[in-house]
């Protein structure tokens, strides 16, 4: 699985859904940040991660 670090996960997921990208489940929130998963056109799972702002 590939993992990409993103700035605004909610905005990105909304845009990807609008473009027809398959989003797997809902955004999950953990201590490390927010996570979401999508499938690329070949069916590969991609993880999107917005790190938490806590330092």
mmCIF file of the N, C-alpha and C atoms, coordinates in Angstrom:
data_MODEL
# 
_entry.id   MODEL 
# 
loop_
_atom_site.group_PDB 
_atom_site.id 
_atom_site.type_symbol 
_atom_site.label_atom_id 
_atom_site.label_alt_id 
_atom_site.label_comp_id 
_atom_site.label_asym_id 
_atom_site.label_entity_id 
_atom_site.label_seq_id 
_atom_site.pdbx_PDB_ins_code 
_atom_site.Cartn_x 
_atom_site.Cartn_y 
_atom_site.Cartn_z 
_atom_site.occupancy 
_atom_site.B_iso_or_equiv 
_atom_site.pdbx_formal_charge 
_atom_site.auth_seq_id 
_atom_site.auth_comp_id 
_atom_site.auth_asym_id 
_atom_site.auth_atom_id 
_atom_site.pdbx_PDB_model_num 
ATOM 1   N N  . UNK A 1 1  ? 0.844   -1.175 0.000   1.00 0.00 ? 1  UNK A N  1 
ATOM 2   C CA . UNK A 1 1  ? 0.000   0.000  0.000   1.00 0.00 ? 1  UNK A CA 1 
ATOM 3   C C  . UNK A 1 1  ? 0.890   1.239  0.000   1.00 0.00 ? 1  UNK A C  1 
ATOM 4   N N  . UNK A 1 2  ? 0.479   2.218  -0.755  1.00 0.00 ? 2  UNK A N  1 
ATOM 5   C CA . UNK A 1 2  ? 1.179   3.508  -0.811  1.00 0.00 ? 2  UNK A CA 1 
ATOM 6   C C  . UNK A 1 2  ? 0.499   4.457  0.168   1.00 0.00 ? 2  UNK A C  1 
ATOM 7   N N  . UNK A 1 3  ? 1.281   5.305  0.834   1.00 0.00 ? 3  UNK A N  1 
ATOM 8   C CA . UNK A 1 3  ? 0.752   6.279  1.788   1.00 0.00 ? 3  UNK A CA 1 
ATOM 9   C C  . UNK A 1 3  ? 1.163   7.670  1.333   1.00 0.00 ? 3  UNK A C  1 
ATOM 10  N N  . UNK A 1 4  ? 0.172   8.569  1.228   1.00 0.00 ? 4  UNK A N  1 
ATOM 11  C CA . UNK A 1 4  ? 0.451   9.957  0.884   1.00 0.00 ? 4  UNK A CA 1 
ATOM 12  C C  . UNK A 1 4  ? 0.052   10.866 2.034   1.00 0.00 ? 4  UNK A C  1 
ATOM 13  N N  . UNK A 1 5  ? 0.919   11.799 2.360   1.00 0.00 ? 5  UNK A N  1 
ATOM 14  C CA . UNK A 1 5  ? 0.647   12.807 3.383   1.00 0.00 ? 5  UNK A CA 1 
ATOM 15  C C  . UNK A 1 5  ? -0.065  13.967 2.695   1.00 0.00 ? 5  UNK A C  1 
ATOM 16  N N  . UNK A 1 6  ? -1.203  14.399 3.269   1.00 0.00 ? 6  UNK A N  1 
ATOM 17  C CA . UNK A 1 6  ? -1.999  15.467 2.660   1.00 0.00 ? 6  UNK A CA 1 
ATOM 18  C C  . UNK A 1 6  ? -2.247  16.587 3.663   1.00 0.00 ? 6  UNK A C  1 
ATOM 19  N N  . UNK A 1 7  ? -2.673  17.742 3.152   1.00 0.00 ? 7  UNK A N  1 
ATOM 20  C CA . UNK A 1 7  ? -2.886  18.918 4.002   1.00 0.00 ? 7  UNK A CA 1 
ATOM 21  C C  . UNK A 1 7  ? -4.313  18.985 4.532   1.00 0.00 ? 7  UNK A C  1 
ATOM 22  N N  . UNK A 1 8  ? -5.320  18.771 3.681   1.00 0.00 ? 8  UNK A N  1 
ATOM 23  C CA . UNK A 1 8  ? -6.729  18.886 4.080   1.00 0.00 ? 8  UNK A CA 1 
ATOM 24  C C  . UNK A 1 8  ? -7.473  17.652 3.593   1.00 0.00 ? 8  UNK A C  1 
ATOM 25  N N  . UNK A 1 9  ? -7.528  16.634 4.428   1.00 0.00 ? 9  UNK A N  1 
ATOM 26  C CA . UNK A 1 9  ? -8.081  15.338 4.031   1.00 0.00 ? 9  UNK A CA 1 
ATOM 27  C C  . UNK A 1 9  ? -9.558  15.421 3.652   1.00 0.00 ? 9  UNK A C  1 
ATOM 28  N N  . UNK A 1 10 ? -10.363 16.135 4.429   1.00 0.00 ? 10 UNK A N  1 
ATOM 29  C CA . UNK A 1 10 ? -11.793 16.221 4.120   1.00 0.00 ? 10 UNK A CA 1 
ATOM 30  C C  . UNK A 1 10 ? -12.028 16.836 2.738   1.00 0.00 ? 10 UNK A C  1 
ATOM 31  N N  . UNK A 1 11 ? -11.325 17.897 2.443   1.00 0.00 ? 11 UNK A N  1 
ATOM 32  C CA . UNK A 1 11 ? -11.468 18.577 1.148   1.00 0.00 ? 11 UNK A CA 1 
ATOM 33  C C  . UNK A 1 11 ? -11.025 17.654 0.009   1.00 0.00 ? 11 UNK A C  1 
ATOM 34  N N  . UNK A 1 12 ? -9.911  16.961 0.207   1.00 0.00 ? 12 UNK A N  1 
ATOM 35  C CA . UNK A 1 12 ? -9.405  16.057 -0.815  1.00 0.00 ? 12 UNK A CA 1 
ATOM 36  C C  . UNK A 1 12 ? -10.373 14.903 -1.064  1.00 0.00 ? 12 UNK A C  1 
ATOM 37  N N  . UNK A 1 13 ? -10.896 14.300 -0.012  1.00 0.00 ? 13 UNK A N  1 
ATOM 38  C CA . UNK A 1 13 ? -11.837 13.188 -0.171  1.00 0.00 ? 13 UNK A CA 1 
ATOM 39  C C  . UNK A 1 13 ? -13.079 13.643 -0.919  1.00 0.00 ? 13 UNK A C  1 
ATOM 40  N N  . UNK A 1 14 ? -13.596 14.831 -0.592  1.00 0.00 ? 14 UNK A N  1 
ATOM 41  C CA . UNK A 1 14 ? -14.772 15.354 -1.297  1.00 0.00 ? 14 UNK A CA 1 
ATOM 42  C C  . UNK A 1 14 ? -14.475 15.512 -2.789  1.00 0.00 ? 14 UNK A C  1 
ATOM 43  N N  . UNK A 1 15 ? -13.309 16.034 -3.120  1.00 0.00 ? 15 UNK A N  1 
ATOM 44  C CA . UNK A 1 15 ? -12.922 16.217 -4.515  1.00 0.00 ? 15 UNK A CA 1 
ATOM 45  C C  . UNK A 1 15 ? -12.761 14.876 -5.223  1.00 0.00 ? 15 UNK A C  1 
ATOM 46  N N  . UNK A 1 16 ? -12.124 13.924 -4.562  1.00 0.00 ? 16 UNK A N  1 
ATOM 47  C CA . UNK A 1 16 ? -11.934 12.607 -5.169  1.00 0.00 ? 16 UNK A CA 1 
ATOM 48  C C  . UNK A 1 16 ? -13.265 11.903 -5.420  1.00 0.00 ? 16 UNK A C  1 
ATOM 49  N N  . UNK A 1 17 ? -14.192 11.996 -4.469  1.00 0.00 ? 17 UNK A N  1 
ATOM 50  C CA . UNK A 1 17 ? -15.522 11.403 -4.658  1.00 0.00 ? 17 UNK A CA 1 
ATOM 51  C C  . UNK A 1 17 ? -16.224 12.032 -5.849  1.00 0.00 ? 17 UNK A C  1 
ATOM 52  N N  . UNK A 1 18 ? -16.120 13.350 -5.959  1.00 0.00 ? 18 UNK A N  1 
ATOM 53  C CA . UNK A 1 18 ? -16.740 14.082 -7.069  1.00 0.00 ? 18 UNK A CA 1 
ATOM 54  C C  . UNK A 1 18 ? -16.187 13.610 -8.413  1.00 0.00 ? 18 UNK A C  1 
ATOM 55  N N  . UNK A 1 19 ? -14.906 13.244 -8.428  1.00 0.00 ? 19 UNK A N  1 
ATOM 56  C CA . UNK A 1 19 ? -14.247 12.782 -9.645  1.00 0.00 ? 19 UNK A CA 1 
ATOM 57  C C  . UNK A 1 19 ? -14.455 11.287 -9.904  1.00 0.00 ? 19 UNK A C  1 
ATOM 58  N N  . UNK A 1 20 ? -15.190 10.611 -9.006  1.00 0.00 ? 20 UNK A N  1 
ATOM 59  C CA . UNK A 1 20 ? -15.512 9.208  -9.219  1.00 0.00 ? 20 UNK A CA 1 
ATOM 60  C C  . UNK A 1 20 ? -14.514 8.213  -8.646  1.00 0.00 ? 20 UNK A C  1 
ATOM 61  N N  . UNK A 1 21 ? -13.601 8.678  -7.809  1.00 0.00 ? 21 UNK A N  1 
ATOM 62  C CA . UNK A 1 21 ? -12.626 7.781  -7.184  1.00 0.00 ? 21 UNK A CA 1 
ATOM 63  C C  . UNK A 1 21 ? -13.329 6.960  -6.099  1.00 0.00 ? 21 UNK A C  1 
ATOM 64  N N  . UNK A 1 22 ? -13.004 5.677  -6.023  1.00 0.00 ? 22 UNK A N  1 
ATOM 65  C CA . UNK A 1 22 ? -13.605 4.811  -5.006  1.00 0.00 ? 22 UNK A CA 1 
ATOM 66  C C  . UNK A 1 22 ? -12.936 5.046  -3.658  1.00 0.00 ? 22 UNK A C  1 
ATOM 67  N N  . UNK A 1 23 ? -13.725 5.530  -2.708  1.00 0.00 ? 23 UNK A N  1 
ATOM 68  C CA . UNK A 1 23 ? -13.257 5.777  -1.344  1.00 0.00 ? 23 UNK A CA 1 
ATOM 69  C C  . UNK A 1 23 ? -13.703 4.601  -0.484  1.00 0.00 ? 23 UNK A C  1 
ATOM 70  N N  . UNK A 1 24 ? -12.781 4.046  0.274   1.00 0.00 ? 24 UNK A N  1 
ATOM 71  C CA . UNK A 1 24 ? -13.073 2.877  1.106   1.00 0.00 ? 24 UNK A CA 1 
ATOM 72  C C  . UNK A 1 24 ? -13.430 3.328  2.521   1.00 0.00 ? 24 UNK A C  1 
ATOM 73  N N  . UNK A 1 25 ? -14.678 3.222  2.886   1.00 0.00 ? 25 UNK A N  1 
ATOM 74  C CA . UNK A 1 25 ? -15.111 3.578  4.235   1.00 0.00 ? 25 UNK A CA 1 
ATOM 75  C C  . UNK A 1 25 ? -15.103 5.080  4.476   1.00 0.00 ? 25 UNK A C  1 
ATOM 76  N N  . UNK A 1 26 ? -15.020 5.424  5.750   1.00 0.00 ? 26 UNK A N  1 
ATOM 77  C CA . UNK A 1 26 ? -15.051 6.822  6.189   1.00 0.00 ? 26 UNK A CA 1 
ATOM 78  C C  . UNK A 1 26 ? -13.683 7.236  6.706   1.00 0.00 ? 26 UNK A C  1 
ATOM 79  N N  . UNK A 1 27 ? -13.496 8.535  6.868   1.00 0.00 ? 27 UNK A N  1 
ATOM 80  C CA . UNK A 1 27 ? -12.260 9.059  7.454   1.00 0.00 ? 27 UNK A CA 1 
ATOM 81  C C  . UNK A 1 27 ? -12.173 8.589  8.905   1.00 0.00 ? 27 UNK A C  1 
ATOM 82  N N  . UNK A 1 28 ? -11.017 8.105  9.287   1.00 0.00 ? 28 UNK A N  1 
ATOM 83  C CA . UNK A 1 28 ? -10.763 7.662  10.663  1.00 0.00 ? 28 UNK A CA 1 
ATOM 84  C C  . UNK A 1 28 ? -9.829  8.659  11.333  1.00 0.00 ? 28 UNK A C  1 
ATOM 85  N N  . UNK A 1 29 ? -10.110 8.967  12.597  1.00 0.00 ? 29 UNK A N  1 
ATOM 86  C CA . UNK A 1 29 ? -9.286  9.919  13.340  1.00 0.00 ? 29 UNK A CA 1 
ATOM 87  C C  . UNK A 1 29 ? -8.591  9.194  14.485  1.00 0.00 ? 29 UNK A C  1 
ATOM 88  N N  . UNK A 1 30 ? -7.276  9.345  14.520  1.00 0.00 ? 30 UNK A N  1 
ATOM 89  C CA . UNK A 1 30 ? -6.438  8.749  15.552  1.00 0.00 ? 30 UNK A CA 1 
ATOM 90  C C  . UNK A 1 30 ? -5.524  9.828  16.131  1.00 0.00 ? 30 UNK A C  1 
ATOM 91  N N  . UNK A 1 31 ? -4.778  9.481  17.151  1.00 0.00 ? 31 UNK A N  1 
ATOM 92  C CA . UNK A 1 31 ? -3.842  10.423 17.766  1.00 0.00 ? 31 UNK A CA 1 
ATOM 93  C C  . UNK A 1 31 ? -2.842  10.973 16.731  1.00 0.00 ? 31 UNK A C  1 
ATOM 94  N N  . UNK A 1 32 ? -2.417  10.136 15.787  1.00 0.00 ? 32 UNK A N  1 
ATOM 95  C CA . UNK A 1 32 ? -1.436  10.535 14.777  1.00 0.00 ? 32 UNK A CA 1 
ATOM 96  C C  . UNK A 1 32 ? -2.028  11.418 13.686  1.00 0.00 ? 32 UNK A C  1 
ATOM 97  N N  . UNK A 1 33 ? -3.361  11.471 13.582  1.00 0.00 ? 33 UNK A N  1 
ATOM 98  C CA . UNK A 1 33 ? -3.999  12.288 12.558  1.00 0.00 ? 33 UNK A CA 1 
ATOM 99  C C  . UNK A 1 33 ? -5.200  11.596 11.943  1.00 0.00 ? 33 UNK A C  1 
ATOM 100 N N  . UNK A 1 34 ? -5.604  12.100 10.785  1.00 0.00 ? 34 UNK A N  1 
ATOM 101 C CA . UNK A 1 34 ? -6.763  11.574 10.063  1.00 0.00 ? 34 UNK A CA 1 
ATOM 102 C C  . UNK A 1 34 ? -6.283  10.690 8.918   1.00 0.00 ? 34 UNK A C  1 
ATOM 103 N N  . UNK A 1 35 ? -7.016  9.595  8.692   1.00 0.00 ? 35 UNK A N  1 
ATOM 104 C CA . UNK A 1 35 ? -6.656  8.640  7.646   1.00 0.00 ? 35 UNK A CA 1 
ATOM 105 C C  . UNK A 1 35 ? -7.874  8.319  6.794   1.00 0.00 ? 35 UNK A C  1 
ATOM 106 N N  . UNK A 1 36 ? -7.627  8.088  5.514   1.00 0.00 ? 36 UNK A N  1 
ATOM 107 C CA . UNK A 1 36 ? -8.660  7.613  4.598   1.00 0.00 ? 36 UNK A CA 1 
ATOM 108 C C  . UNK A 1 36 ? -7.977  6.737  3.554   1.00 0.00 ? 36 UNK A C  1 
ATOM 109 N N  . UNK A 1 37 ? -8.758  5.882  2.895   1.00 0.00 ? 37 UNK A N  1 
ATOM 110 C CA . UNK A 1 37 ? -8.215  4.958  1.917   1.00 0.00 ? 37 UNK A CA 1 
ATOM 111 C C  . UNK A 1 37 ? -9.030  5.012  0.643   1.00 0.00 ? 37 UNK A C  1 
ATOM 112 N N  . UNK A 1 38 ? -8.324  4.938  -0.477  1.00 0.00 ? 38 UNK A N  1 
ATOM 113 C CA . UNK A 1 38 ? -8.962  4.943  -1.789  1.00 0.00 ? 38 UNK A CA 1 
ATOM 114 C C  . UNK A 1 38 ? -8.361  3.818  -2.624  1.00 0.00 ? 38 UNK A C  1 
ATOM 115 N N  . UNK A 1 39 ? -8.997  3.525  -3.759  1.00 0.00 ? 39 UNK A N  1 
ATOM 116 C CA . UNK A 1 39 ? -8.447  2.578  -4.721  1.00 0.00 ? 39 UNK A CA 1 
ATOM 117 C C  . UNK A 1 39 ? -8.086  3.324  -5.988  1.00 0.00 ? 39 UNK A C  1 
ATOM 118 N N  . UNK A 1 40 ? -6.912  3.003  -6.556  1.00 0.00 ? 40 UNK A N  1 
ATOM 119 C CA . UNK A 1 40 ? -6.556  3.599  -7.839  1.00 0.00 ? 40 UNK A CA 1 
ATOM 120 C C  . UNK A 1 40 ? -7.254  2.815  -8.954  1.00 0.00 ? 40 UNK A C  1 
ATOM 121 N N  . UNK A 1 41 ? -7.032  3.209  -10.201 1.00 0.00 ? 41 UNK A N  1 
ATOM 122 C CA . UNK A 1 41 ? -7.729  2.577  -11.327 1.00 0.00 ? 41 UNK A CA 1 
ATOM 123 C C  . UNK A 1 41 ? -7.368  1.104  -11.506 1.00 0.00 ? 41 UNK A C  1 
ATOM 124 N N  . UNK A 1 42 ? -6.224  0.673  -10.951 1.00 0.00 ? 42 UNK A N  1 
ATOM 125 C CA . UNK A 1 42 ? -5.823  -0.727 -11.044 1.00 0.00 ? 42 UNK A CA 1 
ATOM 126 C C  . UNK A 1 42 ? -6.233  -1.530 -9.816  1.00 0.00 ? 42 UNK A C  1 
ATOM 127 N N  . UNK A 1 43 ? -6.927  -0.883 -8.872  1.00 0.00 ? 43 UNK A N  1 
ATOM 128 C CA . UNK A 1 43 ? -7.390  -1.579 -7.674  1.00 0.00 ? 43 UNK A CA 1 
ATOM 129 C C  . UNK A 1 43 ? -6.395  -1.586 -6.534  1.00 0.00 ? 43 UNK A C  1 
ATOM 130 N N  . UNK A 1 44 ? -5.326  -0.801 -6.641  1.00 0.00 ? 44 UNK A N  1 
ATOM 131 C CA . UNK A 1 44 ? -4.343  -0.716 -5.558  1.00 0.00 ? 44 UNK A CA 1 
ATOM 132 C C  . UNK A 1 44 ? -4.854  0.210  -4.459  1.00 0.00 ? 44 UNK A C  1 
ATOM 133 N N  . UNK A 1 45 ? -4.679  -0.216 -3.221  1.00 0.00 ? 45 UNK A N  1 
ATOM 134 C CA . UNK A 1 45 ? -5.124  0.574  -2.081  1.00 0.00 ? 45 UNK A CA 1 
ATOM 135 C C  . UNK A 1 45 ? -4.115  1.683  -1.789  1.00 0.00 ? 45 UNK A C  1 
ATOM 136 N N  . UNK A 1 46 ? -4.621  2.897  -1.599  1.00 0.00 ? 46 UNK A N  1 
ATOM 137 C CA . UNK A 1 46 ? -3.791  4.053  -1.287  1.00 0.00 ? 46 UNK A CA 1 
ATOM 138 C C  . UNK A 1 46 ? -4.301  4.665  0.004   1.00 0.00 ? 46 UNK A C  1 
ATOM 139 N N  . UNK A 1 47 ? -3.372  4.924  0.923   1.00 0.00 ? 47 UNK A N  1 
ATOM 140 C CA . UNK A 1 47 ? -3.721  5.544  2.194   1.00 0.00 ? 47 UNK A CA 1 
ATOM 141 C C  . UNK A 1 47 ? -3.402  7.035  2.131   1.00 0.00 ? 47 UNK A C  1 
ATOM 142 N N  . UNK A 1 48 ? -4.344  7.849  2.594   1.00 0.00 ? 48 UNK A N  1 
ATOM 143 C CA . UNK A 1 48 ? -4.162  9.297  2.675   1.00 0.00 ? 48 UNK A CA 1 
ATOM 144 C C  . UNK A 1 48 ? -4.112  9.665  4.149   1.00 0.00 ? 48 UNK A C  1 
ATOM 145 N N  . UNK A 1 49 ? -3.119  10.461 4.525   1.00 0.00 ? 49 UNK A N  1 
ATOM 146 C CA . UNK A 1 49 ? -2.890  10.783 5.929   1.00 0.00 ? 49 UNK A CA 1 
ATOM 147 C C  . UNK A 1 49 ? -2.712  12.277 6.107   1.00 0.00 ? 49 UNK A C  1 
ATOM 148 N N  . UNK A 1 50 ? -3.536  12.855 6.973   1.00 0.00 ? 50 UNK A N  1 
ATOM 149 C CA . UNK A 1 50 ? -3.354  14.246 7.400   1.00 0.00 ? 50 UNK A CA 1 
ATOM 150 C C  . UNK A 1 50 ? -2.850  14.203 8.837   1.00 0.00 ? 50 UNK A C  1 
ATOM 151 N N  . UNK A 1 51 ? -1.563  14.500 9.051   1.00 0.00 ? 51 UNK A N  1 
ATOM 152 C CA . UNK A 1 51 ? -1.011  14.431 10.410  1.00 0.00 ? 51 UNK A CA 1 
ATOM 153 C C  . UNK A 1 51 ? -1.742  15.354 11.375  1.00 0.00 ? 51 UNK A C  1 
ATOM 154 N N  . UNK A 1 52 ? -1.810  14.939 12.641  1.00 0.00 ? 52 UNK A N  1 
ATOM 155 C CA . UNK A 1 52 ? -2.424  15.797 13.646  1.00 0.00 ? 52 UNK A CA 1 
ATOM 156 C C  . UNK A 1 52 ? -1.562  17.047 13.822  1.00 0.00 ? 52 UNK A C  1 
ATOM 157 N N  . UNK A 1 53 ? -2.196  18.108 14.248  1.00 0.00 ? 53 UNK A N  1 
ATOM 158 C CA . UNK A 1 53 ? -1.488  19.372 14.419  1.00 0.00 ? 53 UNK A CA 1 
ATOM 159 C C  . UNK A 1 53 ? -0.834  19.492 15.781  1.00 0.00 ? 53 UNK A C  1 
ATOM 160 N N  . UNK A 1 54 ? -1.068  18.521 16.670  1.00 0.00 ? 54 UNK A N  1 
ATOM 161 C CA . UNK A 1 54 ? -0.441  18.520 17.995  1.00 0.00 ? 54 UNK A CA 1 
ATOM 162 C C  . UNK A 1 54 ? 1.055   18.286 17.870  1.00 0.00 ? 54 UNK A C  1 
ATOM 163 N N  . UNK A 1 55 ? 1.792   18.941 18.704  1.00 0.00 ? 55 UNK A N  1 
ATOM 164 C CA . UNK A 1 55 ? 3.252   18.753 18.704  1.00 0.00 ? 55 UNK A CA 1 
ATOM 165 C C  . UNK A 1 55 ? 3.699   18.332 20.076  1.00 0.00 ? 55 UNK A C  1 
# 
